[in-house]
Structures are given as C-alpha cells and as structure tokens.
Amino acid sequence: MPQRAEIQSTYPHGSIDPKLPTGLHLSEARADSQNMHPLDRRRRSRTDAHNKGRRTRRERGAAALEFALVAPLFFLVVFGGIEIGLMFRSHLAIQDISRGAARVASIERDSADADREILQRVVNGSRALNGEVTKVIIFHATTLDATLPQSCIDALDVPASQSGLCNAYDASFADVAAGTGAIETGLTSAERSEWQNLGIYIEYEYQYVTGFFDSITLSSTSVEVVELDM
C-alpha cells in the first residue's frame, strides 16, 4: 500500500507552514475544510481578514511615522536649494545693474542730470527683483578696484553724502530718478570733470520667496573710467 505523502510547505530557513499540521495528508486537509461547519468557515475568514487589516494598519502607521520624521528635512533641503538659486540669480542681477549704472555715470560724467540718469538705470534694472534696493551711492573712485568710502554710510547705516566724495541716496532714490526728488550735492560737476573714475555702490534687501528664512542684504560695487570729451 503506497505511503501517504505529507504536506510540508517550505518557508524561509526551512521552516514548516504553520497553517498545515505536520503529517496531514492532502486529502485529509481538503476533507477537513469541506466538513467544517459554515459558521466555523465564516469565523475563520473573519479572523483572517481582521488579522490582515491589523497588519495593514500597522504598516500604514509605520509609513506615516517615517514620513513625519523625514519630511521636514526633505522640504528644508528642497526649498533651501530653491532659495539659494534665486538669491544667486538676484546677486548676479545686482552686479549687472551696478555695472550698467557705472557705465551711465562714465558717459554722463559732469552732466547736471547725471544722477537722475544713473538712478533711472537702477530703477529700470531692479523692477523684476524680489526685494528692494535700499542704497545707491555714486562716489569718486581713485582706482578701478576701489571700494565704497566708509564715510558715505553713517554709523546708523544710513547713506550720507560727503562733499567732494559721494552722493548717497536711500530707498527713495526712485523719486529723484522720476524728477520729484532733489539731487544730492556732494559731488559737483566741476569735480566730476576732473576725475578719471566713478564708482557705483548698490545695496539690495533680498526677500526669500518661501518665507522660511529672514531677508538678506546683497551689495555690488562697480567702477568705470570716465569718458573724456574728444
């Protein structure tokens, strides 16, 4: 008489399927399932579904907890990268504006409306910036790599015009550019006509787009050789 084969479903590490008792013949397992009372079968189905639901809820809870732990760092990296890119773009724009304004200063030189033309160039260039230009200072540069003289900004961080040295404008410089504000008189036309170099200093308050960080001050200084009359 042939021996009955035992049902042994192999699991990882050689373990035995716990759902089937060891030594249970296939036909016996089928008979046991078929002979089970309908109420027992429904009870077993509900138990299996309940256990599966508990496992699913535990897995969803673990995934939600992992996301809550990782999400802040993830968004910080993403938005931080975006802000750095936009800030760098604004810094390049300020450099371009200061070079353009210095070029205008070089061409206009000792013109009575030189400051208005310079400030108008700054106004036009800064329209698309995310923030505000807070200082525009036109100064006498002794060399092409000269920096802004310290006395052109006072101890309270306010632009201060100095005779024979600089014309300094605050955030209201747009009024001067539009012709409704007064031109500073620190620099005279006679002085400008004798200088070889003129410098432009621009200070800009960059506002972060996401609002997660405080604003930051960017600045740029450009010096141009004054064009002489031929």
C-alpha positions as CSV (number, residue, x, y, z in Angstrom):
1,M,0.0,0.0,0.0
2,P,1.6,3.3,-1.1
3,Q,2.5,5.7,1.7
4,R,0.6,8.9,2.1
5,A,2.7,12.0,1.3
6,E,2.9,14.6,4.0
7,I,2.2,18.3,3.1
8,Q,5.1,20.4,4.1
9,S,5.2,23.9,2.6
10,T,8.8,25.0,2.9
11,Y,9.2,28.6,4.3
12,P,12.4,30.6,4.6
13,H,15.1,28.9,6.7
14,G,13.5,25.6,6.2
15,S,10.5,26.2,8.5
16,I,7.1,24.5,8.0
17,D,3.9,26.2,7.0
18,P,2.2,26.7,10.3
19,K,-1.2,26.6,8.7
20,L,-1.0,22.9,8.0
21,P,-0.3,20.5,10.8
22,T,2.7,18.2,10.3
23,G,1.8,14.9,8.7
24,L,-1.6,16.0,7.5
25,H,-2.5,14.3,4.2
26,L,-3.7,16.5,1.3
27,S,-7.0,14.6,1.1
28,E,-7.4,14.9,4.8
29,A,-6.8,18.7,4.7
30,R,-9.4,19.0,1.9
31,A,-11.9,16.9,3.8
32,D,-11.3,18.9,7.0
33,S,-12.1,22.1,5.0
34,Q,-15.1,20.6,3.3
35,N,-16.5,19.1,6.5
36,M,-16.1,22.4,8.5
37,H,-19.3,23.9,9.7
38,P,-20.2,27.0,7.6
39,L,-20.2,29.1,10.8
40,D,-16.6,28.0,11.5
41,R,-15.6,28.8,8.0
42,R,-17.0,32.3,8.2
43,R,-15.4,32.8,11.6
44,R,-12.1,31.7,10.2
45,S,-12.5,34.1,7.2
46,R,-13.3,37.0,9.5
47,T,-10.4,36.2,11.8
48,D,-8.0,36.1,8.8
49,A,-9.4,39.4,7.4
50,H,-9.1,41.0,10.8
51,N,-5.5,39.9,11.2
52,K,-4.7,41.2,7.7
53,G,-6.4,44.5,8.4
54,R,-4.4,44.9,11.6
55,R,-1.2,44.2,9.7
56,T,-2.2,46.8,7.0
57,R,-3.0,49.5,9.6
58,R,0.3,48.9,11.4
59,E,2.2,49.2,8.1
60,R,0.4,52.4,7.2
61,G,1.1,53.8,10.7
62,A,4.8,53.0,10.4
63,A,4.9,54.6,6.9
64,A,3.2,57.8,8.2
65,L,5.6,58.0,11.2
66,E,8.7,57.6,8.9
67,F,7.3,60.3,6.6
68,A,6.7,62.7,9.5
69,L,10.3,62.2,10.6
70,V,11.9,62.6,7.1
71,A,9.6,65.3,5.6
72,P,10.9,68.4,7.4
73,L,14.5,67.6,6.4
74,F,13.4,66.8,2.9
75,F,11.5,70.1,2.4
76,L,14.3,72.1,4.1
77,V,16.7,70.7,1.5
78,V,14.4,71.3,-1.4
79,F,13.3,74.8,-0.5
80,G,16.8,75.8,0.7
81,G,18.1,74.8,-2.7
82,I,15.4,76.9,-4.5
83,E,16.2,79.9,-2.3
84,I,19.9,79.7,-2.8
85,G,19.4,79.6,-6.6
86,L,17.1,82.6,-6.6
87,M,19.4,84.5,-4.3
88,F,22.3,83.8,-6.5
89,R,20.3,85.0,-9.5
90,S,19.4,88.2,-7.7
91,H,23.0,88.8,-6.8
92,L,24.0,88.5,-10.5
93,A,21.2,90.9,-11.4
94,I,22.5,93.5,-8.8
95,Q,26.0,93.2,-10.3
96,D,24.7,93.8,-13.8
97,I,22.6,96.8,-12.6
98,S,25.7,98.4,-10.8
99,R,27.8,97.9,-13.9
100,G,25.1,99.5,-16.1
101,A,24.8,102.4,-13.7
102,A,28.5,102.9,-13.6
103,R,28.6,102.9,-17.4
104,V,25.9,105.7,-17.4
105,A,28.0,107.6,-14.8
106,S,31.0,107.3,-17.1
107,I,29.1,108.6,-20.1
108,E,27.1,111.4,-18.3
109,R,30.2,112.4,-16.3
110,D,29.6,116.1,-15.3
111,S,26.1,116.5,-16.7
112,A,23.7,118.3,-14.4
113,D,21.3,115.4,-14.7
114,A,23.9,112.7,-14.4
115,D,22.5,111.4,-11.1
116,R,19.0,111.2,-12.5
117,E,20.1,109.1,-15.4
118,I,22.1,106.8,-13.1
119,L,19.3,106.3,-10.7
120,Q,16.8,105.7,-13.6
121,R,19.1,102.9,-14.8
122,V,18.9,101.3,-11.4
123,V,15.1,101.7,-11.3
124,N,14.7,100.0,-14.7
125,G,17.0,97.2,-13.8
126,S,15.5,96.4,-10.4
127,R,11.9,96.1,-11.4
128,A,11.9,92.3,-11.6
129,L,13.9,91.8,-8.4
130,N,12.3,90.1,-5.4
131,G,13.1,92.8,-2.8
132,E,14.1,96.4,-2.5
133,V,17.2,98.5,-3.4
134,T,17.9,100.4,-0.2
135,K,21.0,102.3,-1.1
136,V,22.6,103.8,-4.3
137,I,25.8,105.7,-3.8
138,I,27.8,107.5,-6.5
139,F,31.4,108.0,-5.4
140,H,34.8,109.1,-6.5
141,A,37.0,106.1,-7.2
142,T,40.7,106.6,-7.0
143,T,41.4,103.3,-8.7
144,L,39.5,100.8,-10.8
145,D,39.3,98.3,-7.8
146,A,38.3,101.0,-5.3
147,T,35.7,100.2,-2.7
148,L,33.0,102.4,-1.2
149,P,34.4,105.0,1.2
150,Q,33.2,104.2,4.7
151,S,32.1,107.8,5.5
152,C,29.4,107.5,2.7
153,I,27.3,105.4,5.2
154,D,27.0,106.7,8.7
155,A,27.0,104.8,12.0
156,L,23.2,104.2,11.8
157,D,23.7,102.5,8.4
158,V,22.1,105.5,6.6
159,P,23.5,106.8,3.3
160,A,25.3,110.1,3.9
161,S,26.6,112.3,1.1
162,Q,30.1,113.7,1.6
163,S,31.4,116.8,-0.1
164,G,33.9,116.0,-2.8
165,L,33.5,112.3,-2.2
166,C,30.0,110.9,-2.8
167,N,26.3,111.4,-3.5
168,A,24.3,109.0,-1.4
169,Y,20.7,108.0,-1.9
170,D,18.4,105.8,0.3
171,A,15.4,103.7,-0.8
172,S,13.6,106.9,-2.0
173,F,16.1,107.2,-4.9
174,A,13.3,106.4,-7.3
175,D,11.7,109.8,-6.6
176,V,14.9,111.5,-7.7
177,A,15.0,109.4,-10.8
178,A,11.4,110.5,-11.6
179,G,12.3,114.2,-11.1
180,T,10.3,114.6,-7.9
181,G,13.2,114.4,-5.5
182,A,16.3,116.6,-5.0
183,I,19.7,115.6,-6.4
184,E,22.4,115.4,-3.8
185,T,25.2,118.0,-4.0
186,G,28.1,116.1,-2.5
187,L,29.7,115.9,-5.9
188,T,29.9,118.9,-8.2
189,S,30.1,118.9,-12.0
190,A,33.5,120.6,-11.8
191,E,34.8,117.8,-9.6
192,R,33.4,115.1,-11.8
193,S,35.0,116.6,-14.9
194,E,38.4,116.2,-13.3
195,W,38.1,112.6,-12.1
196,Q,39.2,109.6,-14.0
197,N,37.0,107.0,-12.4
198,L,33.5,107.0,-10.9
199,G,32.0,104.2,-8.8
200,I,28.5,103.0,-8.1
201,Y,27.6,101.1,-4.9
202,I,24.2,99.4,-4.7
203,E,22.7,97.7,-1.7
204,Y,19.7,95.4,-2.0
205,E,17.5,93.7,0.5
206,Y,16.6,90.3,-0.8
207,Q,13.3,88.8,0.4
208,Y,13.2,85.0,0.4
209,V,10.4,83.6,-1.7
210,T,9.3,80.8,0.6
211,G,9.3,82.9,3.8
212,F,11.1,80.2,5.7
213,F,14.2,82.5,6.2
214,D,14.9,86.1,7.1
215,S,15.8,88.6,4.4
216,I,19.5,89.1,3.5
217,T,21.4,92.1,2.3
218,L,23.3,91.9,-1.0
219,S,25.5,94.5,-2.4
220,S,27.6,95.3,-5.5
221,T,30.2,97.9,-6.4
222,S,31.3,98.8,-9.9
223,V,33.9,101.3,-11.1
224,E,34.1,102.8,-14.6
225,V,36.6,105.0,-16.3
226,V,35.1,108.4,-17.0
227,E,34.8,109.1,-20.7
228,L,36.6,112.3,-21.7
229,D,35.3,114.8,-24.3
230,M,37.2,114.5,-27.6
